[in-house]
C-alpha cells in the first residue's frame, strides 16, 4: 500500500489522454456499481459496448474490498469483453495468487488473470509506503508547525 500504484496509473492515463486517446478511470467498486446498474436496467451489453469505445480503462484498487459473486461475474465480463480489443490498467494491493480470495472463486480469478496478463506488462511496486515515509510510530505530523 502507498507505493505509487494509483499515481503511476494516473500518469499513464494522463499520457494516453495527451496522445488523444479516450480514457475512463474508476475504482474496482465504482466499475462494479456501474455495471450492476446497467445489468439491473437490462442494458449490460450496451454498457460493455460503450466502454469498448475507450481505448484505455483504468481499474484502481482491485482487492481492497472483496467482490460478491455477482460483482465478480460483472467484473469478469468487463475484462473478458476488452480482452485483445482494448487496454486495461489494473492496480491491486494483492498478488495474483490471492485474487481467488478477492473474487470468491479461484476459477474466475484464474480466467481473469489469464486474460489480463496475456500481452501485458506486469509491474510489482514494492517498498515503504510514500504516505508513511518519515513518520515515527505514534506520531503523525499534521503541518510544518509541529
C-alpha positions as CSV (number, residue, x, y, z in Angstrom):
1,X,0.0,0.0,0.0
2,X,1.1,3.5,-0.7
3,X,3.8,2.5,-3.2
4,X,2.5,4.7,-6.0
5,X,0.2,2.3,-7.9
6,X,-2.6,4.8,-8.4
7,X,-0.1,7.6,-9.1
8,X,1.5,5.5,-11.8
9,X,-1.8,4.5,-13.3
10,X,-3.0,8.1,-13.3
11,X,0.2,9.2,-15.1
12,X,-0.2,6.6,-17.8
13,X,-3.9,7.6,-18.2
14,X,-2.9,11.3,-18.5
15,X,-0.3,10.5,-21.1
16,X,-2.8,8.5,-23.1
17,X,-5.2,11.5,-23.0
18,X,-2.4,13.7,-24.2
19,X,-1.9,11.3,-27.1
20,X,-5.7,11.9,-27.9
21,X,-6.9,8.6,-26.6
22,X,-10.2,8.4,-24.6
23,X,-9.7,7.1,-21.1
24,X,-12.1,6.0,-18.3
25,X,-10.8,5.8,-14.8
26,X,-12.6,4.4,-11.7
27,X,-12.1,2.2,-8.7
28,X,-13.0,-1.5,-9.0
29,X,-16.0,-0.9,-6.8
30,X,-17.1,2.0,-9.0
31,X,-16.8,-0.1,-12.1
32,X,-18.9,-2.9,-10.5
33,X,-21.5,-0.4,-9.4
34,X,-21.7,1.0,-12.9
35,X,-22.0,-2.5,-14.4
36,X,-24.6,-3.6,-11.8
37,X,-26.8,-0.6,-12.5
38,X,-26.6,-1.4,-16.3
39,X,-27.4,-5.1,-15.6
40,X,-30.4,-4.2,-13.5
41,X,-31.6,-1.9,-16.2
42,X,-31.3,-4.6,-18.8
43,X,-28.5,-2.8,-20.7
44,X,-25.3,-4.5,-19.6
45,X,-24.3,-5.4,-23.2
46,X,-24.9,-1.8,-24.3
47,X,-22.7,-0.6,-21.4
48,X,-19.9,-3.0,-22.3
49,X,-20.1,-1.9,-25.9
50,X,-20.0,1.8,-24.8
51,X,-16.9,1.0,-22.6
52,X,-15.3,-0.8,-25.5
53,X,-15.1,2.5,-27.3
54,X,-12.5,3.7,-24.8
55,X,-9.0,2.6,-25.9
56,X,-8.0,2.5,-22.2
57,X,-9.8,2.0,-19.0
58,X,-8.1,2.1,-15.6
59,X,-9.4,-0.1,-12.8
60,X,-8.0,1.1,-9.5
61,X,-7.9,-0.7,-6.2
62,X,-8.7,-4.3,-7.1
63,X,-8.5,-6.3,-3.9
64,X,-9.3,-3.6,-1.4
65,X,-12.8,-4.9,-1.0
66,X,-13.8,-8.5,-1.7
67,X,-16.3,-9.0,-4.5
68,X,-19.7,-10.7,-4.1
69,X,-20.3,-13.5,-6.7
70,X,-22.5,-11.2,-8.9
71,X,-19.9,-8.4,-8.8
72,X,-17.1,-10.9,-9.6
73,X,-19.1,-12.0,-12.6
74,X,-19.7,-8.5,-13.9
75,X,-16.1,-7.6,-13.4
76,X,-15.0,-10.7,-15.3
77,X,-17.3,-9.7,-18.2
78,X,-15.7,-6.3,-18.3
79,X,-12.2,-7.8,-18.5
80,X,-13.3,-10.5,-20.9
81,X,-15.0,-8.0,-23.2
82,X,-11.9,-6.0,-23.5
83,X,-9.5,-8.9,-24.0
84,X,-7.4,-8.4,-27.1
85,X,-9.6,-5.4,-28.1
86,X,-8.6,-2.6,-25.8
87,X,-6.2,-1.7,-23.0
88,X,-6.8,-2.1,-19.3
89,X,-4.6,-0.9,-16.4
90,X,-5.3,-2.6,-13.1
91,X,-3.9,-1.6,-9.7
92,X,-4.1,-4.0,-6.8
93,X,-2.7,-4.5,-3.4
94,X,-3.0,-8.2,-3.7
95,X,-0.7,-10.6,-5.6
96,X,-2.4,-12.7,-8.3
97,X,-2.1,-15.8,-6.1
98,X,-4.7,-14.1,-3.7
99,X,-7.2,-13.0,-6.3
100,X,-9.3,-16.0,-5.6
101,X,-10.0,-14.5,-2.2
102,X,-10.9,-11.2,-3.8
103,X,-13.3,-12.7,-6.3
104,X,-14.5,-15.6,-4.2
105,X,-13.8,-18.1,-6.9
106,X,-10.4,-19.4,-7.9
107,X,-11.6,-20.4,-11.4
108,X,-13.0,-16.9,-12.2
109,X,-9.8,-15.3,-10.8
110,X,-7.6,-17.6,-12.9
111,X,-9.5,-16.9,-16.1
112,X,-9.4,-13.1,-15.4
113,X,-5.7,-13.2,-14.6
114,X,-5.1,-15.2,-17.8
115,X,-6.8,-12.5,-19.9
116,X,-5.1,-9.6,-18.1
117,X,-1.5,-10.9,-18.3
118,X,-1.6,-12.1,-21.9
119,X,0.2,-9.5,-23.9
120,X,0.7,-7.4,-20.7
121,X,3.5,-5.8,-18.8
122,X,3.1,-6.6,-15.1
123,X,4.9,-4.3,-12.7
124,X,5.2,-5.0,-9.0
125,X,5.8,-2.0,-6.8
126,X,7.4,-2.8,-3.6
127,X,8.7,-0.7,-0.8
128,X,7.7,1.5,2.0
129,X,4.5,3.5,1.8
130,X,5.1,7.0,0.5
131,X,2.4,8.2,2.9
132,X,4.3,6.7,5.8
133,X,7.8,7.7,5.0
134,X,9.4,9.8,7.7
135,X,6.6,9.0,10.2
136,X,7.5,7.8,13.6
137,X,5.3,5.2,15.2
138,X,2.7,7.0,17.3
139,X,3.4,10.5,15.9
140,X,1.7,11.9,12.8
141,X,2.9,15.3,11.6
142,X,-0.1,17.4,10.6
143,X,1.7,20.5,9.4
144,X,5.0,22.2,9.3
145,X,4.5,23.9,12.7
146,X,4.6,20.5,14.7
